[in-house]
Amino acid sequence: MSEATGQQGSAGKRLARNLALYTLARLGLVVVIAALIVGVAKLIGVEVPIIVAALFALIVAMPLSLTLFKKLRMKVNEDIAVVDERRRQDKAQLRARLRGDDDA
């Protein structure tokens, strides 16, 4: 395995890890907000169905997660850029080889 392939592999693993963390953080935020909605509703004596609380939690969590998890989102974006650049380089290298260029 070449060094470049190893770097892409590590970037891909880092992307997968950071994306999983970001997704879990966002889902956790939805769960916390939904629990708050249900809890506050019970405190004031109102019955709120879980599905309604979950939908409201999704609506509230979307913009909130952009600010709360900005660092993690930026890491994911950087990892995507690294993986995407490596794919572009590999594609250009393959096209050069198919044309018969000796740039390898």
MODELLER restraints for C-alpha pairs under 7 A, 6 or more apart:
rsr = mdl.restraints
at = mdl.atoms
rsr.add(forms.Gaussian(group=physical.xy_distance, feature=features.Distance(at['CA:8:A'], at['CA:83:A']), mean=6.25, stdev=0.5))
rsr.add(forms.Gaussian(group=physical.xy_distance, feature=features.Distance(at['CA:8:A'], at['CA:86:A']), mean=6.71, stdev=0.5))
rsr.add(forms.Gaussian(group=physical.xy_distance, feature=features.Distance(at['CA:11:A'], at['CA:79:A']), mean=6.23, stdev=0.5))
rsr.add(forms.Gaussian(group=physical.xy_distance, feature=features.Distance(at['CA:11:A'], at['CA:82:A']), mean=6.88, stdev=0.5))
rsr.add(forms.Gaussian(group=physical.xy_distance, feature=features.Distance(at['CA:11:A'], at['CA:83:A']), mean=6.34, stdev=0.5))
rsr.add(forms.Gaussian(group=physical.xy_distance, feature=features.Distance(at['CA:12:A'], at['CA:83:A']), mean=6.45, stdev=0.5))
rsr.add(forms.Gaussian(group=physical.xy_distance, feature=features.Distance(at['CA:15:A'], at['CA:76:A']), mean=6.01, stdev=0.5))
rsr.add(forms.Gaussian(group=physical.xy_distance, feature=features.Distance(at['CA:15:A'], at['CA:79:A']), mean=5.21, stdev=0.5))
rsr.add(forms.Gaussian(group=physical.xy_distance, feature=features.Distance(at['CA:15:A'], at['CA:80:A']), mean=6.67, stdev=0.5))
rsr.add(forms.Gaussian(group=physical.xy_distance, feature=features.Distance(at['CA:18:A'], at['CA:72:A']), mean=6.94, stdev=0.5))
rsr.add(forms.Gaussian(group=physical.xy_distance, feature=features.Distance(at['CA:18:A'], at['CA:75:A']), mean=6.99, stdev=0.5))
rsr.add(forms.Gaussian(group=physical.xy_distance, feature=features.Distance(at['CA:18:A'], at['CA:76:A']), mean=5.82, stdev=0.5))
rsr.add(forms.Gaussian(group=physical.xy_distance, feature=features.Distance(at['CA:19:A'], at['CA:76:A']), mean=5.97, stdev=0.5))
rsr.add(forms.Gaussian(group=physical.xy_distance, feature=features.Distance(at['CA:22:A'], at['CA:72:A']), mean=6.19, stdev=0.5))
rsr.add(forms.Gaussian(group=physical.xy_distance, feature=features.Distance(at['CA:22:A'], at['CA:73:A']), mean=6.77, stdev=0.5))
rsr.add(forms.Gaussian(group=physical.xy_distance, feature=features.Distance(at['CA:26:A'], at['CA:65:A']), mean=6.25, stdev=0.5))
rsr.add(forms.Gaussian(group=physical.xy_distance, feature=features.Distance(at['CA:29:A'], at['CA:61:A']), mean=6.39, stdev=0.5))
rsr.add(forms.Gaussian(group=physical.xy_distance, feature=features.Distance(at['CA:30:A'], at['CA:57:A']), mean=5.25, stdev=0.5))
rsr.add(forms.Gaussian(group=physical.xy_distance, feature=features.Distance(at['CA:30:A'], at['CA:58:A']), mean=5.77, stdev=0.5))
rsr.add(forms.Gaussian(group=physical.xy_distance, feature=features.Distance(at['CA:30:A'], at['CA:61:A']), mean=5.78, stdev=0.5))
rsr.add(forms.Gaussian(group=physical.xy_distance, feature=features.Distance(at['CA:33:A'], at['CA:57:A']), mean=5.28, stdev=0.5))
rsr.add(forms.Gaussian(group=physical.xy_distance, feature=features.Distance(at['CA:34:A'], at['CA:53:A']), mean=5.07, stdev=0.5))
rsr.add(forms.Gaussian(group=physical.xy_distance, feature=features.Distance(at['CA:34:A'], at['CA:54:A']), mean=5.23, stdev=0.5))
rsr.add(forms.Gaussian(group=physical.xy_distance, feature=features.Distance(at['CA:34:A'], at['CA:57:A']), mean=5.10, stdev=0.5))
rsr.add(forms.Gaussian(group=physical.xy_distance, feature=features.Distance(at['CA:37:A'], at['CA:53:A']), mean=6.02, stdev=0.5))
rsr.add(forms.Gaussian(group=physical.xy_distance, feature=features.Distance(at['CA:38:A'], at['CA:48:A']), mean=6.15, stdev=0.5))
rsr.add(forms.Gaussian(group=physical.xy_distance, feature=features.Distance(at['CA:38:A'], at['CA:53:A']), mean=6.50, stdev=0.5))
rsr.add(forms.Gaussian(group=physical.xy_distance, feature=features.Distance(at['CA:41:A'], at['CA:47:A']), mean=6.36, stdev=0.5))
rsr.add(forms.Gaussian(group=physical.xy_distance, feature=features.Distance(at['CA:41:A'], at['CA:48:A']), mean=6.49, stdev=0.5))
